[in-house]
Structure formats: structure tokens, C-alpha cells
Amino acid sequence: MQSRATRDRPESDADRLINQVVTLQLQPGSMYSENELADSIGCNRTKIRKLLQDVAPYGLLNALPRRGILVAPIQPLDASLVYEARIAIETHTARLAALRATNRQLEDLAELLQSQPHEAGPLGIADFLPGDSLLHLQIAGAAQNPMLQNCLAQLLPASSRLWYWSYETLNVVDRETLSHEEVVDAIVKRKSKEAEQAMATHLKASWQLLQRVISARWQVSIA
């Protein structure tokens, strides 16, 4: 699981590089040189080459020989691809978490849920996204299957980037759309089927919201 110690670990160079992609500091569809990326995180070209290998599984950066590093563009079907994979993985991890989580893991989930914004009304992206990703990883960790957790960890940056990109249109997000209360409640009560269903409902609502924004922006861009 993602323990408190893991949540507080120092940010690595790979984390910083991925974070720049996720938060759109490195723009989708743009090309950068190794020197530009090295300068952006404060390392040298040799380290950048190693980092590009490390972050390759995320599918967000593509080194093109003699051309540079391409930041993956946002495509019309990206939300569908990401959320189809997330639903396949996370409905299963929610069910397993309800069956396998230790008492300490259940306490950590409840604590993390309480730390999230609970006021009614809209949220800024920085208000919800870091805690949202962490909670999903906590649930995957509680499933006691490192392979599922690793798969989710590789998916979440692409998912988070879509939220940042869509937020430029949304400006605010309704807290109710992103609530994890039913998911966590079912896991804590060890109701595996209900946890699976609640996770599916939660992810489908997020998918539908993102898809509406992405479709609208693409229609404008090609009009």
C-alpha cells in the first residue's frame, strides 16, 4: 500500500519530469530538446536520457532520434482509452480491497477521505487532484496485489493530465462528481460487490465529464 512514509517521500527527478507533463508545463504535442528538459528539472543530458527510459511506461514522452522529445498530444479518444483501462483495473481493486485490506489500511483510507475537501460547491483542480490520485492508489494498495497497483500507477499521470487539460475549459469541478465516499464506505464495511459498483459509478461519471470537454474542444479546434 501507499503508506504514510511513501506519501511523504521526496520528489524524484522522474516525478518532477512527469509532473511537468501532467500539469501542462510541457505542452501536449510540443517538441523539446534534451537540453531544455534537463534545464527544466535541473539535471544534465545524460540524466535526462536515463529518465526518459524510466518514464517511458507512462506513454507521455517519446524520444525521436535526431528530432527531440515529443510530448504526447491530447487525442479525442484519450479519455476513453484511459478510463476503459482504469475501470477494468479499479473496479477489481476496489472489490479486492474490501476483501483483503488490513485494519490499518482501512483506517488510512478513512483518514485520507476525511482530509479531502468536504465543502459543497465547485473545486479548483489543485484542491482535489493530488488527493484524488493518492486515494485511488491507496485503494489499489489495499487490494494486496502489487501488479494491479503498478498498472494503476502508470495510468494515473495520463488521467491527471487530461484533468488539467480539461480544467482549462471547466474552470471549476463539482465536488459531488468526484466524491469517493460511497467507494470508501463500501470498502471499510467490507462489502466487496458494493465497492466494485461504487467504483464503476465514480469512474464512469469522471469519464463522461472529461469526454464532453475533450469532444467540445476538438470540435472547436477543427471548426
RAGIDA-V895316 format. One record per backbone hydrogen bond with DSSP energy under -1.0 kcal/mol. NH is the residue of the N-H (numbers start at 1). CO is the residue of the C=O. If there is no record, write none. Layout:
BEGIN
NH_CO / NH_CO
END
This chain:
BEGIN
3_1 / 7_3 / 8_4 / 9_6 / 16_12 / 17_13 / 18_14 / 19_15 / 20_16 / 21_17 / 22_18 / 23_19 / 24_21 / 25_20 / 26_20 / 29_71 / 30_27 / 32_69 / 37_33 / 38_34 / 39_35 / 40_36 / 41_37 / 42_38 / 43_38 / 48_44 / 49_45 / 50_46 / 51_47 / 52_48 / 53_49 / 54_50 / 55_51 / 58_55 / 59_56 / 62_70 / 64_68 / 67_64 / 68_64 / 69_32 / 70_62 / 71_30 / 72_60 / 78_75 / 81_77 / 82_78 / 83_79 / 84_80 / 85_81 / 86_82 / 87_83 / 88_84 / 89_85 / 90_86 / 91_87 / 93_89 / 94_90 / 95_91 / 96_92 / 97_93 / 98_94 / 99_95 / 100_96 / 101_97 / 106_102 / 107_103 / 108_104 / 109_105 / 110_106 / 111_107 / 112_108 / 113_109 / 114_110 / 115_111 / 116_113 / 123_173 / 127_124 / 129_125 / 132_128 / 133_129 / 134_130 / 135_131 / 136_132 / 137_133 / 138_134 / 139_135 / 140_136 / 141_137 / 142_138 / 144_141 / 149_145 / 150_146 / 151_147 / 152_148 / 153_149 / 154_150 / 155_151 / 156_152 / 159_155 / 160_156 / 161_157 / 162_158 / 163_159 / 164_160 / 165_161 / 166_162 / 167_163 / 169_166 / 170_166 / 171_167 / 172_170 / 173_123 / 175_121 / 178_175 / 179_176 / 184_180 / 185_181 / 186_182 / 187_183 / 188_184 / 189_185 / 190_187 / 191_186 / 195_191 / 196_192 / 197_193 / 198_194 / 199_195 / 200_196 / 201_197 / 202_198 / 203_199 / 204_200 / 205_201 / 206_202 / 207_203 / 208_204 / 209_205 / 210_206 / 211_207 / 212_208 / 213_209 / 214_210 / 215_211 / 216_212 / 217_213 / 218_214 / 219_215 / 220_216 / 221_217 / 222_218
END
